[in-house]
Amino acid sequence: VELINPVADTVANANYRGADVEWYIKADDIVLKNKGGQLTGNPQNHAPQGQQKNQK
């Protein structure tokens, strides 16, 4: 799989024995890859799409 725009982060909470730290990874999308390394399925384009005007 390939993660699209991954972000790794932590959350730390103090307690009487020290601190608890939780790691997590967020991503905009997850895309399945085949064995040849090519993407399969329809990866989504997360860039905003505006209407293009025809120029003459």
N, C-alpha and C positions, 0 to 999 in steps of 0.2 A: 504494500500500500504506500501511497504518497500522501503526506499531509500538506495541505495548501495553507500558506501563511501561518505556520505553527508559532505559538508563544508559550514558553515554559515559565512558570511562576511558582512562588511558595506562599504559604500562609503559616505564620508562627503564632502559637498561643502559649503564654507563660502559665506554669502551674507550680505547685509546691515542690515538685521534684526537678524542676528545670524548665524545659520548653518542649512542646510538641510541634513538629514541623511537618506539614503536608505539602507534597509536590504535586503539581498538576500541569497538564499540557492542553491548551486550547488550539483549535484550528478552524479556519473558515470552512474547510471541506476535507473529506477523505476520499481518495481516488484509488481504485483497485488497479494494479498493474499486472500484466501477464508475464510469463517467463522471458519473453523477448525484450522486456523493458519498455514496451510501448504502453501507453495509457489505454484502458478499456472503459467503455461506458461514455457518458457525456459529462465531462468536468464542467462545472459552472463557472462563468465569468462573473466575478464579483465587482467589477468596475462599473460605475454608473453609466448608463447608456442614455445619451441625449439624441434628439432628432437632428439629423444632418440636413442642412439646406443645400439645394443644388445651386451652384454658382455658374453663371453664363459668361 
